[in-house]
Amino acid sequence: MREITYRQALNEALKEEMERDSSVFLLGEDIAIYGGAYGVTVDLWKKYGDARVLDTPISENAIVGVGLGAALTGMRPVAEIMYIDFIGLCMEQLNNQVAKIRYMFGGKCKVPFTLRTEGGAGRTLGAHHSQSLESWLMHIPGIKVVMPSTPSDAKGLLKSSIREDNPVVFIEHKMLYNIKGEVPEGEYTVPIGVADIKRTGKDVTVLTYSRMYHFCMEAAGILEKEGIDIEVVDLRTLLPLDMETILKSVRKTNRVIIVEEDCKTGGTGAEIGMKITEEAFDWLDAPVVRVAGADVPMPKSPVLEKLAIPDTKRICDAARKILNK
Amino acid sequence: MKTDRDTATRLLTQMMQIRQFEDKIMELLAKNIAEGGSHLYAGMEAVAVGAISVLRNDDYITSTHRGHGHAIAKDGDLNALMAEILGKKTGVCKGKGGSLHLADVSKGNLGANGIVAGSLGIATGAGLSVKNRKSGQVIVCFFGDGATNNGIFFECLNMASLWKLPVVYVCENNLYGMSVSVERACAVQDLTKKAVAFDMKSDCVDGQDVLAVRDTVAKWVDYARNGEGPSFIVANTYRYYGHSRSDPRAYRTREEEKFWRERDPIKIFSNRMVEQAILSAEDVKEVEESVTKSIEEAVDFAMKSPFPEPEELYTDLYA
């Protein structure tokens, strides 16, 4: 199968959905002539022009509000918020308007709105360009939260998000844009709300998503040599969580490690771990373990930045510890 | 714009519907039949009624936390609106929205909003959608003086002017954002000046005069429909009741309230229609009586309607 980058996969998804449905249009900061801060929308403006690839002023709250207004009135907007760190600027529109409007209106409207953004550390950009804020979004009923880890998932999930009649926050990772992976040539989608067991194993269930998935796979290779066989579940969607797949794996291995890049306190693992405790406590042979980001603003220094997020060693250590090895 | 008998009757009916609807809700709140809060539109009727009267059925509006008047004027069903405010299953939003979220997308009402300036983005986005779809629709975006101090107001006016969107921004300046007067909240007292920064056309109108509102908004709706872009209208008006039911109105004088009550939009309009022999005094009385009946029916309908079933808690969240 051909290999393309995560960035190219996302660009293909956008192009294909714009071809497929004339109501799809893109808006955001620097997405047209510049092609997006991370190059995801490159060349689309040349093909479709301002009417469908719209550079906006630096007005994040209005970008989200405008997307909502367009979605309510017959369009299928895909907005880009350059860094998830900027989501604070549009949290009013996202949380109060986008997420709630269908419910508040008694189900009498649809909100086919995709909000693309990217997050995560790794480029030593400091505290305003490196955050992992997905747990904020998991706390908002009414939206869906998607975080792909591979090029093929990125393409298939973005296509599904754009076709979805509900608002989807689609969070890419800045350190994944250049990774390559197999991506089918033809038309396909990946369903929202379905986790993917990317490595089967019998000893420990490792629940992860986005960039951390790759760290977990590295750890799996190291641990395999020590006779430890971990199952790596790529959650892919954080809201709604695929509890069926999670619980099935937990009942098989009886041990769980959650690997997440966001700050540990109130993070995604807190919710996922609690759900497992509520629904599968009797199946657990050890307490659920989190390998998570440090509870600090992301520091600039490359040395400190690496310490602030999980790494392969910490994942391996956690696996050994949970198995008393 | 010429006012014929049918138009006069329609304008008067809608203004009286809003007034009596709001008076009735005040009564229901006082009796604790209506729970929660309601921000009442009484005194401001001419703005919603005059502005919406020049729209096509398929044009859009966005509304505010003081949204009953806009909802009624945009072809709202009195029964379904009253039921919604009481949280009933038969409400326009199935009892899940309430006073702050009255909406009926099928009638072009994109919703009241619990957040001041919250609907500016929706209106502007609807404008972008209309422009892209070349549907010829226009959006009237209502908001209060308080909203003009919020960030998204500036973000949206800039975008609308930049992209020449067909949105008429109607600022209902009722002199107070909750308790803080325009004088104490706005560095610029003439709110039309706020449009200057965006090179947007602006206008000002007596919000107690429904025909003046109608003429002014008609002009800017035509302007928008002709593809010439957005506009910003300040309608000077006054709310009779406090911000909400718990408001003792300590920030304004009884003299000021009296001054504005003498400039009552319904009185101004009905007197003028009688003077000009477009309506008779009997006609006015008839409209009033028929409105009273329809409001009583709406209350009756709402009171007799059931509350939503418990299963409804989790429905309508996702499509």
Contacts between the chains, C-beta under 8 A, distances in Angstrom:
chain1	res1	chain2	res2	distance
A	25	B	132	6.7
A	51	B	132	6.0
A	56	B	159	6.9
A	57	B	155	7.1
A	57	B	158	5.8
A	57	B	159	6.4
A	57	B	162	7.1
A	59	B	152	8.0
A	59	B	155	3.6
A	59	B	156	7.9
A	59	B	158	6.9
A	59	B	159	6.7
A	61	B	121	6.9
A	61	B	151	6.3
A	61	B	152	4.8
A	61	B	155	6.0
A	62	B	120	7.6
A	62	B	121	5.4
A	62	B	124	6.7
A	62	B	152	5.7
A	62	B	155	3.5
A	62	B	156	5.1
A	62	B	159	5.8
A	64	B	121	6.7
A	65	B	120	6.6
A	65	B	121	1.4
A	65	B	122	6.0
A	65	B	124	6.7
A	65	B	125	6.1
A	65	B	152	6.3
A	65	B	156	7.0
A	66	B	121	5.5
A	66	B	124	5.2
A	66	B	125	3.7
A	66	B	128	5.8
A	66	B	156	7.5
A	66	B	159	6.6
A	67	B	125	6.1
A	68	B	121	6.3
A	68	B	122	5.6
A	68	B	125	5.8
A	69	B	110	7.2
A	69	B	121	6.1
A	69	B	122	4.0
A	69	B	123	6.2
A	69	B	124	6.0
A	69	B	125	2.2
A	69	B	126	4.2
A	69	B	127	7.3
A	69	B	128	7.1
A	69	B	129	6.6
A	70	B	125	4.3
A	70	B	126	7.0
A	70	B	128	5.4
A	70	B	129	4.2
A	70	B	132	7.7
A	71	B	125	7.5
A	72	B	105	6.6
A	72	B	110	6.0
A	72	B	122	6.6
A	72	B	125	7.5
A	72	B	126	6.7
A	73	B	60	6.7
A	73	B	110	7.6
A	73	B	125	7.5
A	73	B	126	4.6
A	73	B	129	4.2
A	73	B	130	6.9
A	73	B	133	8.0
A	74	B	129	5.8
A	74	B	133	6.0
A	75	B	128	7.8
A	75	B	129	4.6
A	75	B	132	6.5
A	75	B	133	7.3
A	77	B	125	7.7
A	92	B	115	6.3
A	92	B	118	7.1
A	92	B	152	7.4
A	93	B	118	7.7
A	93	B	121	5.4
A	93	B	152	7.4
A	96	B	114	7.1
A	96	B	115	5.3
A	96	B	118	6.3
A	97	B	113	7.6
A	97	B	115	7.5
A	97	B	118	6.0
A	97	B	119	7.9
A	97	B	121	6.9
A	97	B	122	6.7
A	101	B	111	6.9
A	102	B	316	6.3
A	102	B	317	7.1
A	102	B	318	7.5
A	102	B	319	6.7
A	103	B	96	5.9
A	103	B	316	5.2
A	103	B	317	5.1
A	104	B	93	6.2
A	104	B	96	5.9
A	104	B	97	4.4
A	104	B	101	4.2
A	104	B	103	7.3
A	104	B	111	7.6
A	105	B	93	5.1
A	105	B	96	7.7
A	105	B	97	6.1
A	105	B	101	7.0
A	105	B	103	4.7
A	105	B	105	6.7
A	105	B	111	6.6
A	106	B	91	7.3
A	106	B	92	7.3
A	106	B	93	3.8
A	106	B	94	3.3
A	106	B	95	7.4
A	106	B	96	5.1
A	106	B	97	6.6
A	106	B	316	5.8
A	107	B	94	7.0
A	107	B	315	6.6
A	107	B	316	3.2
A	107	B	319	7.9
A	108	B	93	7.0
A	108	B	103	7.5
A	108	B	104	7.4
A	108	B	105	5.8
A	108	B	106	7.1
A	109	B	103	7.7
A	109	B	105	4.7
A	110	B	319	4.9
A	111	B	319	7.6
A	141	B	317	6.0
A	142	B	317	5.8
A	142	B	318	7.4
A	144	B	318	7.8
A	165	B	319	3.9
A	166	B	318	4.9
A	166	B	319	5.4
